[in-house]
Amino acid sequence: MKTVVVYYSQYGNSRVAARLIAKQLDAPVHRIEVKKRKGVVTSTFSALFGRRPKIKTIPLQPEDWDLMVIVVPIWSGRPATPLKTFLAETRLAEKKIAAFFSFTSTDIHKRPTRWMKKVLDHFGARLEAVGGYNTGLKQHTVLKQRVWDFLAQLPAEAIPVKSSSGSGKRGKARPRSTTK
Ligand SMILES: Cc1cc2nc3c(=O)[nH]c(=O)nc-3n(C[C@H](O)[C@H](O)[C@H](O)COP(=O)(O)O)c2cc1C
């Protein structure tokens, strides 16, 4: 299974999570970049009014991936608006998507998950897993736990087997899941 990690990050939290996830999955990472960087107020309005900011093109073809892990902050209760542009500009039909949110207060399993399901359903893709990290906690060990919990939800073929011989074979080995 070919996996890619795509993230958007304005202040760096989602980037840290994306890199950690990509390292565990041995997957390439792509960053969504807006053409014009916005401040908090404009970003909030952009989220409230469901705008689609212009983004730079990511060189990603449908044959490059089967599973996409999206790492994105929550803005005004929904995934940050640059993701909306990215999803609209990417061929998603019949693909698998997993979403990892960085947030401070929103319950990611409610509105953000519903939003992702609805949008992905519209484009013919399927949401395989949802996870996230409350960045207000600022604890790397908690981030790691949340990432392990998230990775444990992914299809087994997405997880590389780390053997001492370094064969890189993909298969059944899964990260240890934590319950908290
Ligand atoms: C414009 C804006 C709106 C936000 N709205 C929310 C929100 O509704 N719920 C929430 O939990 N966090 C909210 N946050 C906090 C971010 O989701 C959180 O700080 C996130 O980790 C930022 O990710 P980044 O550092 O990758 O940009 C908001 C942040 C910004 C900048």
The ligand as an ORCA input file, in Angstrom:
! r2SCAN-3c Opt
* xyz 0 1
  C      -7.828     30.847     13.152
  C      -7.779     29.782     14.215
  C      -8.961     29.201     14.671
  C      -8.918     28.171     15.625
  N     -10.078     27.583     16.027
  C     -10.020     26.503     16.848
  C     -11.216     25.794     17.186
  O     -12.327     26.135     16.786
  N     -11.110     24.702     17.997
  C      -9.897     24.270     18.486
  O      -9.857     23.259     19.181
  N      -8.742     24.936     18.182
  C      -8.781     26.022     17.379
  N      -7.630     26.680     17.040
  C      -6.359     26.195     17.601
  C      -5.595     25.361     16.601
  O      -6.378     24.317     16.057
  C      -4.374     24.716     17.270
  O      -3.611     25.687     17.904
  C      -3.536     23.970     16.255
  O      -2.648     23.114     16.927
  C      -2.753     24.895     15.358
  O      -2.046     24.116     14.424
  P      -0.738     24.649     13.677
  O       0.261     25.017     14.742
  O      -0.281     23.482     12.879
  O      -1.122     25.808     12.835
  C      -7.655     27.735     16.137
  C      -6.475     28.349     15.686
  C      -6.536     29.357     14.741
  C      -5.250     29.986     14.263
*
